[in-house]
Amino acid sequence: MIGLLTIGQSPRPDIEPGLAAILGAPTVCVGALDGVDVDAVTGESGIETRLADGSTALVRHDALGPLLQDAVDRLPARVRLAAYLCTGSMPAIGRKGLLLLDTGALLRGTVGALADRRRLGVLSLPSDLDTARECWSPYAGEVRCAAADPYGEGPDVRRAGAALAAEGAELLLLDCMGFTAGDRDAAARTGLPVIWPTGVLGHAIAALSATEKTVPVIGEGERV
């Protein structure tokens, strides 16, 4: 069984079906905000995430570490492989015997391998648009950014992708786990290659879970 950690609330119907299509293995999703007073840990700035009712909230950075550690502790004991459902930088947490995948690190490695010396078009959440260029510039030859909202409250993915293509982008990055396979397909209508975080994560998990019985026990707080 594969553990999934969302910084919002579970379930994540926008992410779990895409992963299931790749993995073909059972998953269990735990949310950092499950059973939590959301108003007490959110604010005007932070990491945007989806709640169980489909709305979004900004989780304060200072609250994130303890919330995620509690979520890790609530994963079933038999879960030995888990992953963050977030493309941002996550705190160093974990538990003994759990291999915890940092999706943001996987995505940065993928972008660095594909976008070196190329013009990367980043489709960013509106709440992250101001920092998107700085975040991705170390991994690409040049970065252009446009706002797109997978949660249906802001700019359209297809239009944002078309705008970036018109600016000379050579490939597109969907910079949020909330972007679905449908969003990927909409961005791909530009004719450009699209980096889809759920696809990157799903195939990384599949590669590891093929040898899951041989995953070593690691120390608390260690992750990849």
C-alpha positions as CSV (number, residue, x, y, z in Angstrom):
1,M,0.0,0.0,0.0
2,I,1.2,3.5,-1.0
3,G,0.7,6.4,1.4
4,L,-0.2,9.8,0.0
5,L,0.2,13.0,2.1
6,T,-1.8,16.1,1.1
7,I,-1.2,19.4,2.9
8,G,-4.9,20.0,2.7
9,Q,-7.8,17.5,3.4
10,S,-8.3,14.0,2.1
11,P,-9.5,12.6,-0.1
12,R,-8.0,14.2,-3.2
13,P,-10.3,13.2,-6.1
14,D,-8.3,15.6,-8.4
15,I,-5.0,13.6,-7.8
16,E,-5.8,10.1,-6.7
17,P,-7.4,8.8,-9.9
18,G,-4.4,10.0,-12.0
19,L,-2.0,8.2,-9.7
20,A,-4.2,5.0,-9.6
21,A,-4.2,4.9,-13.4
22,I,-0.3,4.8,-13.3
23,L,0.2,2.6,-10.3
24,G,-2.4,-0.1,-10.3
25,A,-1.8,-0.4,-6.6
26,P,-3.8,0.5,-3.5
27,T,-3.2,3.9,-1.9
28,V,-4.3,5.6,1.3
29,C,-4.5,9.4,1.5
30,V,-4.1,11.3,4.7
31,G,-4.5,15.1,5.0
32,A,-2.5,17.4,7.2
33,L,-5.8,19.4,7.7
34,D,-8.0,16.4,8.4
35,G,-9.8,17.0,11.7
36,V,-8.0,20.4,12.1
37,D,-9.5,23.8,12.7
38,V,-8.6,25.2,9.3
39,D,-8.9,28.8,10.4
40,A,-6.2,28.3,13.1
41,V,-3.5,27.3,10.6
42,T,-4.3,29.3,7.5
43,G,-3.7,32.9,6.6
44,E,-3.2,35.4,3.8
45,S,0.0,33.8,2.6
46,G,1.3,30.2,2.6
47,I,0.9,27.1,0.4
48,E,-2.4,26.8,-1.4
49,T,-4.2,23.5,-1.1
50,R,-7.5,21.9,-1.6
51,L,-10.0,21.1,1.1
52,A,-12.5,18.3,1.2
53,D,-15.4,20.5,0.0
54,G,-13.4,21.6,-3.1
55,S,-12.5,25.0,-1.8
56,T,-8.9,26.1,-1.2
57,A,-6.9,27.5,1.7
58,L,-3.4,28.9,2.3
59,V,-1.6,26.9,4.9
60,R,0.9,29.0,6.9
61,H,4.5,27.8,6.4
62,D,5.1,27.8,10.2
63,A,2.2,25.5,10.8
64,L,3.1,23.0,8.1
65,G,5.8,20.9,9.8
66,P,3.8,19.7,12.8
67,L,0.7,19.2,10.7
68,L,2.6,17.0,8.2
69,Q,4.3,15.0,11.0
70,D,1.0,14.2,12.5
71,A,-0.3,13.1,9.1
72,V,2.7,10.8,8.7
73,D,2.0,9.4,12.1
74,R,-1.6,8.6,11.1
75,L,-0.5,6.5,8.1
76,P,-1.2,2.8,8.6
77,A,1.8,1.0,10.1
78,R,2.1,-1.3,7.0
79,V,2.8,1.7,4.7
80,R,6.5,1.8,4.0
81,L,6.4,4.1,0.9
82,A,4.7,7.4,0.8
83,A,4.8,10.7,-1.0
84,Y,3.9,14.4,-0.6
85,L,1.1,15.6,-2.9
86,C,2.7,19.0,-3.2
87,T,5.3,20.5,-5.6
88,G,6.6,23.0,-3.1
89,S,9.5,22.7,-0.6
90,M,8.4,20.5,2.3
91,P,9.9,20.1,5.9
92,A,12.2,17.3,6.7
93,I,9.9,14.9,8.6
94,G,9.3,11.2,8.6
95,R,9.1,8.0,10.7
96,K,11.3,5.0,11.1
97,G,10.8,2.5,8.3
98,L,9.0,4.9,5.9
99,L,10.5,6.0,2.6
100,L,9.0,9.4,2.0
101,L,9.2,10.9,-1.5
102,D,9.7,14.6,-1.9
103,T,7.6,15.3,-5.0
104,G,9.0,18.9,-5.3
105,A,12.6,17.5,-5.4
106,L,11.5,14.9,-8.0
107,L,9.9,17.6,-10.1
108,R,12.9,19.9,-9.9
109,G,15.2,17.1,-11.0
110,T,12.9,16.4,-14.0
111,V,12.7,20.0,-15.0
112,G,16.5,20.4,-14.7
113,A,17.0,17.4,-17.0
114,L,14.5,18.6,-19.6
115,A,14.6,22.4,-19.5
116,D,18.4,23.0,-19.3
117,R,19.2,25.7,-21.9
118,R,15.5,25.8,-23.0
119,R,12.7,28.3,-22.5
120,L,10.4,26.8,-19.9
121,G,6.8,28.0,-19.6
122,V,5.5,27.6,-16.0
123,L,1.7,27.5,-15.4
124,S,1.5,28.6,-11.8
125,L,-1.2,29.0,-9.2
126,P,-2.2,32.7,-9.1
127,S,-1.1,32.7,-5.4
128,D,2.4,31.5,-6.4
129,L,2.9,33.6,-9.6
130,D,5.1,36.3,-8.0
131,T,7.7,33.7,-6.9
132,A,7.4,31.2,-9.8
133,R,10.2,32.7,-12.0
134,E,12.7,32.8,-9.1
135,C,11.7,29.2,-8.1
136,W,12.3,27.6,-11.5
137,S,15.1,29.8,-13.0
138,P,17.9,27.6,-11.6
139,Y,16.6,24.7,-13.6
140,A,16.0,26.2,-17.0
141,G,17.7,28.3,-19.6
142,E,14.9,30.9,-19.4
143,V,11.5,31.0,-17.6
144,R,8.2,32.5,-18.6
145,C,5.2,32.3,-16.3
146,A,1.5,32.6,-16.5
147,A,-1.3,32.1,-14.0
148,A,-3.5,29.0,-14.3
149,D,-5.9,27.7,-11.7
150,P,-6.6,23.9,-11.5
151,Y,-9.3,24.6,-8.8
152,G,-11.6,26.3,-11.2
153,E,-11.6,29.8,-9.7
154,G,-9.0,31.6,-11.9
155,P,-7.3,31.7,-15.3
156,D,-7.9,28.8,-17.7
157,V,-5.1,26.3,-18.3
158,R,-5.5,26.2,-22.1
159,R,-5.3,30.0,-22.5
160,A,-2.3,30.3,-20.2
161,G,-0.5,27.5,-22.1
162,A,-1.3,29.2,-25.4
163,A,0.1,32.5,-24.1
164,L,3.3,30.9,-23.0
165,A,3.7,29.2,-26.3
166,A,3.2,32.5,-28.1
167,E,6.1,33.8,-25.9
168,G,8.4,31.1,-27.3
169,A,8.2,28.5,-24.5
170,E,9.6,25.2,-25.6
171,L,8.0,23.0,-23.0
172,L,5.4,23.6,-20.2
173,L,5.4,22.8,-16.5
174,L,2.1,22.4,-14.6
175,D,3.4,23.7,-11.2
176,C,0.8,22.2,-8.9
177,M,-0.3,18.7,-8.0
178,G,-3.9,19.9,-8.4
179,F,-3.6,19.9,-12.2
180,T,-5.4,16.9,-13.5
181,A,-4.9,14.7,-16.6
182,G,-7.5,16.9,-18.3
183,D,-5.4,20.0,-17.5
184,R,-2.4,18.2,-18.9
185,D,-4.3,17.4,-22.1
186,A,-5.5,21.0,-22.4
187,A,-1.9,22.3,-22.1
188,A,-0.7,19.8,-24.6
189,R,-3.1,21.3,-27.2
190,T,-0.4,24.0,-27.6
191,G,1.8,21.3,-29.3
192,L,4.4,21.6,-26.6
193,P,5.7,18.8,-24.3
194,V,4.0,19.1,-20.8
195,I,5.6,18.1,-17.5
196,W,2.7,16.9,-15.3
197,P,3.6,16.5,-11.6
198,T,1.2,13.6,-11.0
199,G,2.8,11.7,-13.9
200,V,6.3,12.3,-12.6
201,L,5.4,11.2,-9.1
202,G,3.4,8.2,-10.3
203,H,6.2,6.7,-12.3
204,A,8.7,7.3,-9.6
205,I,6.5,5.4,-7.1
206,A,5.9,2.6,-9.7
207,A,9.7,2.2,-10.1
208,L,10.1,1.9,-6.3
209,S,7.1,-0.2,-5.6
210,A,8.2,-2.8,-8.1
211,T,10.8,-3.6,-5.5
212,E,8.9,-2.5,-2.4
213,K,9.8,-5.6,-0.4
214,T,13.5,-4.7,-0.7
215,V,13.1,-1.0,0.4
216,P,15.5,-0.6,3.3
217,V,14.5,0.7,6.7
218,I,15.6,4.3,7.1
219,G,16.0,6.6,10.1
220,E,13.3,9.0,11.2
221,G,13.4,12.2,9.2
222,E,15.2,10.8,6.2
223,R,13.5,11.1,2.8
224,V,14.3,11.2,-0.9
